[in-house]
Amino acid sequence: MKKHVFNAGPCILPQVALDKAIEAIKDFKGTGVSVLCISHRTKEWEATMEETRQLWKELLNIPEDYEVLFLGGGASLEFLMIPVNFLEKKAAYLQTGVWAKKAAKEAKAYGEVVIVASSEDKNYTYIPKDFSVPQNADYFHITSNNTIYGTEIKEDKDYGVPVICDMSSDILSRPVDVSKYEMIYAGAQKNAGPAGVTVVIVKKSALGKVSRYIPTMLDYRTHLDKGSMFNTPPVFPILVMNETLKWLKSIGGVEAMQKINKQKADMLYAEIDRNTMFVGTAEKDSRSNMNVCFVMAPGKEEFEAEFMEFAKEKGMVGVKGHRSVGGFRASIYNACTVEDVQALINCMKEFEAIHQ
Ligand SMILES: *Cc1c(COP(=O)(O)O)cnc(C)c1O
């Protein structure tokens, strides 16, 4: 049976990227050597690194003064590297979820941290609107998409201070005005590739402004100066990401992707709002186009386990909500198709029919 993969991360990837990755495992670029065994110092690999950087620059229309880095350690290591590289006195954080909270926690060891607003009071089901960012903050950190609770900041706004954004779970889902950010980062495994590589898009002129000693591996300048090859880069995840970016380019880039993502999200939210068995958990004006969270409607709670099983039998994979929220979450990242979403909708309709 065809599986419809709604995993929150690592996520579904385009089949063509997987096929190309399999080819490269057998023979990388006709070298007769597997990509898993080549030296990262070969010209073939260096070309792939450069091509991957260029694809990012092209797809997100990244301005001149920025560089794209490929690092290890996940988005979680960036939570630490950000304050180490950018926090001199004070930083501001918007607490829209558990990831945002974890990011702020790391900063507290390096300076004053101001939480400008938090939606923790309502289990992170909305994006706070009324807040002011201290204008003497070294930076303002936001999390554009809250993977766990299904809320999303969909615009690139000015906040008066340099903005650093965790875009782990919605990068490449829409066009982004990179110039509005001092740094954007994303663990690849939500929308850009497999686990094992983190993408950092950083404004070069923003680096080197803090007075502390920065350990070599934690210093963005180390990776900038060495083209992300100061040490062995995560070769295979970068290769799969490269193929994923080529796929995205081939379908029309982030503009085309945004339209498809909006279509998928609109379809699924419409069904959640219509279907008497389910309700959405995020406030409507904060709803994410990537992670769609819903629970059984009031009075229907007893059917939760049954729907889980029903969906599984129909080939749905990964629609279980995060363990801290419960219910259901369908992650409809770039490589998830309109057909996958339609299959889930059909499944919800059938389940409703059985229980009427
Ligand atoms: C998954 C996730 C992270 C953590 O990423 P790792 O690469 O596992 O460290 C951070 N932020 C957001 C928004 C995420 O979705």
The ligand as an ORCA input file, in Angstrom:
! r2SCAN-3c Opt
* xyz 0 1
  C      13.289     20.411     15.216
  C      13.504     21.817     15.573
  C      14.651     22.238     16.250
  C      15.715     21.274     16.731
  O      16.444     20.822     15.660
  P      17.656     19.801     15.833
  O      18.276     19.850     14.478
  O      17.064     18.487     16.186
  O      18.543     20.321     16.892
  C      14.795     23.580     16.510
  N      13.861     24.471     16.141
  C      12.735     24.099     15.483
  C      11.751     25.139     15.089
  C      12.528     22.762     15.177
  O      11.415     22.390     14.526
*
